[in-house]
Amino acid sequence: MSEGSSVAGRIGEGLYHYTLPYPSAENVQDTADRLCRFVISLLANGVQKVFLYSMHSHFHFPGENAWRVLVTSDGMPHPSAAAFAVTAYLLEGTQPKAPFEIQPGLHGYPFVGSGRTVLVLAPRSESRFIPPSSLEWSLFDLWGNPYPEGQPLGKTIAYLVSERLSVEELRERLTRLTPPGEGAETGE
């Protein structure tokens, strides 16, 4: 991650809030989302393997290091490592297919293989899109938790996983949910 890291200088102290002698200004969810988006975009563009290493870059609190990823200043796992583990688990053994726009401001990055289709739902900003529930797929948030039914997508990526449907079938089902002109963004 030393070249072109989307989280360079953003990795803070993770979940340490009360034990630090200074306030932590890090948005852990944003850091994890940026890391996963970075890796997903590399894979979607044909990169075969991604290896994130920075275990040598920790030293003490508050240790600023532009190359550190997956670990906090003291070398403990950062919450973004959990989000990255979900990405790795879901995309392992898959191949990227052509991304598509589900609706304005919301893109789908499909990966197919190992008997499943994984569609990464990636909003450009705050999304009002409410992922539909279905028996044909499972929906997970950035952290791998089941996605709450009826909740708008928000700002972070989510994973739609199906062992039944192809990319084309998922695309058709999701893109027909919102009439043209009614986008996924709240506007900025």
PyMOL commands that set and color helices and strands:
alter all, ss='L'
color gray80, all
select helices_A, chain A and resi 28-44+55-57+79-91+167-175
alter helices_A, ss='H'
color red, helices_A
select strands_A, chain A and resi 95-96+100-103+106-113+116-123+138-140+158-162
alter strands_A, ss='S'
color yellow, strands_A
deselect
rebuild
show_as cartoon
